[in-house]
């Protein structure tokens, strides 16, 4: 298994939509072609813009599968890597940690994925899945040739991905509903807010925070049925076909979404546009 590392950041000048495509110059074509069909890692460099900038995390932050390479018809010297099964880590994995560099580890892919997902499940999360977090020594004792495959099979499990998606979205929104502003925590410490996909998984929506939004059960119901959607500027849109009596009073009077402080976690226009086009009842 060949594992490539794709370097990207929010300030990239390339035509990236990292959950779906990665734009790169012809210089790297051969390396990308060798990685077709394999899982790759995403890395954010130290510098994100300008020659003197150093605001990047210098960390690995996600994994995905590279499925195909296509020529950029608008720029003959560039190509697109097509991406599927994108998944963010629970935590960004630093380039250097614990006195060693992950790049220097023979099985760096296995080590980085383990470190990215090596977080303890909350009690209510553990109750919804038999998939437990990775133990840091779990893979170290296994034969090297089987390590990547075992990890990939684990991460591809739908229950594993669902739990991580909910955790990432709830954390990004501080367990607060983006539509109502309610932050409800039950007696066991479990947040009542739900993590909604903007573009559903069954419609090829990725498990990424940018394709997610934290909503109460009622707001989630309105959103999934196309009675509510959101503009690219995060205005709350209500369908003229009618919202059940009284439910509109739950919506924040500003009719604006509460969005994460981190711009990288905010709903992406591509997914918002999909929902308005395919789901919203105008």
C-alpha positions in Angstrom: 0.0 0.0 0.0 1.4 3.4 -1.1 0.4 6.3 1.1 0.8 9.8 -0.2 0.6 13.1 1.8 -1.3 16.0 0.3 -0.3 19.4 1.6 -3.1 22.0 1.8 -4.4 25.0 3.7 -7.3 27.4 3.7 -5.2 30.0 1.9 -4.2 27.7 -0.9 -4.1 29.3 -4.4 -5.2 26.0 -6.0 -8.7 25.0 -6.9 -9.1 22.6 -4.0 -12.3 21.2 -2.4 -10.4 18.8 -0.2 -13.3 16.5 0.5 -13.8 16.0 -3.2 -10.8 17.2 -5.3 -7.2 18.2 -4.9 -5.6 20.5 -7.5 -1.9 20.1 -8.2 0.8 20.9 -10.9 2.1 18.3 -13.3 5.4 18.1 -11.3 3.7 15.6 -9.0 1.7 13.6 -11.5 3.7 10.4 -11.3 3.6 10.4 -7.5 -0.2 10.9 -7.6 -0.8 8.2 -10.1 1.0 5.6 -8.0 -1.3 6.5 -5.1 -4.6 5.9 -7.0 -6.8 3.6 -5.0 -4.9 4.1 -1.8 -5.6 6.2 1.3 -3.7 9.4 1.7 -3.1 11.9 4.5 -3.7 15.6 4.5 -1.0 17.9 6.0 -1.2 21.6 6.8 2.2 23.3 6.6 3.6 26.0 8.9 3.2 28.7 6.3 -0.3 29.3 5.0 0.2 32.6 3.1 3.0 35.0 2.4 6.7 34.4 2.7 6.9 35.3 6.4 3.7 33.7 7.6 3.8 30.9 10.2 0.2 30.4 11.2 -0.3 26.9 9.9 -0.7 23.9 12.3 2.2 21.9 10.8 0.1 18.9 11.4 -1.7 15.9 9.7 -5.5 16.6 10.1 -7.4 14.1 7.9 -7.3 11.1 5.7 -9.2 10.1 2.5 -8.9 7.8 -0.6 -7.5 9.0 -3.9 -9.7 7.5 -6.5 -8.7 9.0 -9.8 -6.5 11.6 -11.6 -8.0 13.9 -14.2 -6.4 16.6 -16.3 -7.4 20.2 -15.7 -8.9 21.3 -19.0 -8.5 24.9 -18.2 -4.8 24.6 -17.3 -2.8 21.9 -19.2 0.0 21.9 -16.6 -2.3 21.0 -13.8 -4.4 18.0 -12.6 -7.1 17.1 -10.2 -6.9 14.2 -7.8 -10.5 12.9 -7.1 -11.2 12.1 -3.5 -13.6 9.9 -1.6 -14.2 8.7 2.0 -12.7 11.9 3.5 -12.6 11.9 7.3 -11.1 14.4 9.7 -9.1 13.2 12.7 -10.3 13.8 16.3 -7.1 15.8 16.7 -4.5 17.2 14.4 -1.3 15.2 14.6 1.9 17.3 14.9 4.8 16.8 12.5 6.9 16.2 15.6 5.5 14.6 18.8 7.0 12.8 21.8 10.6 13.3 20.6 10.1 11.7 17.2 9.1 12.7 13.7 6.2 10.8 12.2 7.9 11.2 8.8 10.8 9.1 10.0 8.6 6.1 11.1 8.5 3.2 8.6 4.8 2.8 9.1 4.0 6.5 9.3 0.5 6.1 7.9 -0.6 3.6 10.6 1.1 5.7 13.3 -0.5 9.0 12.2 -4.0 7.5 11.8 -3.7 5.9 15.3 -2.6 9.2 16.8 -5.4 11.1 15.0 -8.1 8.9 16.3 -6.7 7.9 19.7 -9.2 9.7 21.8 -11.5 8.2 24.5 -15.2 7.9 23.7 -17.7 9.5 26.0 -20.1 7.1 27.7 -23.0 7.9 25.4 -20.7 7.5 22.3 -19.5 4.1 23.4 -23.1 3.0 23.9 -23.9 3.6 20.3 -21.1 1.6 18.7 -18.9 -1.5 19.3 -16.0 0.4 17.7 -13.6 1.5 20.3 -10.8 4.0 19.9 -7.4 2.8 18.8 -4.9 1.8 21.4 -1.5 3.3 20.6 0.2 -0.1 21.0 -2.6 -2.1 19.3 -1.0 -2.0 15.8 2.6 -1.9 16.9 2.5 -5.6 17.7 0.9 -6.6 14.4 2.8 -7.7 11.3 3.7 -4.5 9.3 2.1 -5.6 6.1 -1.3 -5.9 7.7 -1.3 -2.7 9.7 -2.6 -0.3 7.1 -5.4 -2.6 6.0 -6.6 -3.3 9.5 -6.8 0.5 10.3 -8.5 1.3 7.0 -11.2 -1.3 7.7 -11.7 0.1 11.1 -12.0 3.7 10.0 -14.4 2.8 7.1 -16.9 1.3 9.5 -20.0 3.4 9.3 -20.6 3.4 13.0 -17.0 4.6 13.6 -17.5 7.4 11.1 -20.9 8.4 12.5 -19.6 8.7 16.0 -16.6 10.8 14.9 -18.8 13.1 12.7 -21.1 13.8 15.6 -18.2 14.5 17.9 -16.5 16.9 15.5 -19.7 18.9 14.7 -20.8 19.2 18.3 -17.4 20.3 19.3 -17.1 22.9 16.5 -20.5 24.4 17.6 -19.8 24.1 21.3 -22.8 21.7 21.6 -25.1 24.6 20.7 -27.8 24.6 18.1 -26.9 26.9 15.2 -30.6 27.8 14.6 -32.1 28.2 18.0 -29.1 29.0 20.1 -30.1 26.3 22.6 -27.4 24.4 24.5 -29.0 21.5 26.2 -27.0 19.0 28.2 -28.9 16.1 29.9 -28.2 14.7 33.4 -25.5 12.4 32.2 -23.6 15.1 30.5 -24.8 14.1 27.0 -25.5 17.1 24.6 -28.9 16.9 23.1 -27.9 18.8 19.9 -27.6 16.6 16.8 -25.0 16.7 14.0 -26.8 17.1 10.7 -25.2 16.5 7.3 -25.9 19.3 5.0 -25.4 17.1 1.9 -26.5 13.6 3.1 -24.2 10.6 3.0 -26.6 8.9 0.7 -26.1 11.8 -1.7 -22.3 11.5 -1.5 -22.0 14.0 1.3 -18.6 13.7 3.1 -18.2 13.3 6.9 -16.6 16.7 7.4 -17.4 19.5 9.7 -17.8 21.8 6.7 -20.7 19.6 5.6 -22.2 19.5 9.0 -24.2 21.7 11.3 -25.4 21.3 14.9 -29.2 21.4 15.3 -31.8 20.5 17.8 -34.1 17.6 16.9 -36.8 20.0 15.7 -34.5 22.2 13.6 -33.0 19.0 12.2 -36.5 17.8 11.2 -37.2 21.1 9.4 -33.9 21.1 7.6 -34.1 17.5 6.4 -37.6 18.1 5.0 -36.6 21.2 3.1 -38.7 23.5 5.2 -35.6 25.4 6.2 -32.2 26.1 4.6 -29.4 28.6 4.8 -27.8 31.2 2.5 -24.1 31.4 1.7 -24.1 34.3 4.2 -25.7 32.0 6.9 -29.1 33.6 6.8 -31.8 31.2 7.9 -34.3 30.7 5.1 -37.9 29.3 5.8 -39.9 27.7 3.1 -43.0 29.6 1.8 -44.8 26.2 1.8 -45.2 26.7 5.5 -43.5 25.8 8.8 -45.7 24.0 11.3 -47.4 26.5 13.7 -45.2 27.8 16.5 -41.9 26.2 15.3 -40.7 29.4 13.7 -40.7 31.0 17.2 -37.8 28.7 18.1 -35.6 30.3 15.5 -33.2 33.1 16.6 -34.8 36.5 16.0 -31.8 37.6 14.0 -32.5 34.8 11.5 -28.8 34.2 11.3 -26.9 31.0 12.0 -24.5 30.7 14.9 -21.3 29.6 13.2 -18.0 28.3 14.5 -15.2 30.7 15.4 -12.8 28.8 13.2 -13.5 29.6 9.5 -12.4 26.2 8.4 -15.3 24.6 10.3 -18.1 26.8 8.9 -20.7 25.4 6.5 -19.2 25.4 3.0 -21.1 27.2 0.2 -20.9 24.1 -2.0 -22.9 22.1 0.5 -25.3 24.9 1.3 -26.0 25.4 -2.4 -26.6 21.7 -2.8 -29.2 21.8 -0.1 -31.0 24.8 -1.4 -31.1 23.3 -4.9 -32.0 19.7 -4.1 -33.9 19.9 -0.8 -35.3 23.3 -0.1 -39.0 23.8 -0.9 -39.2 27.3 -2.5 
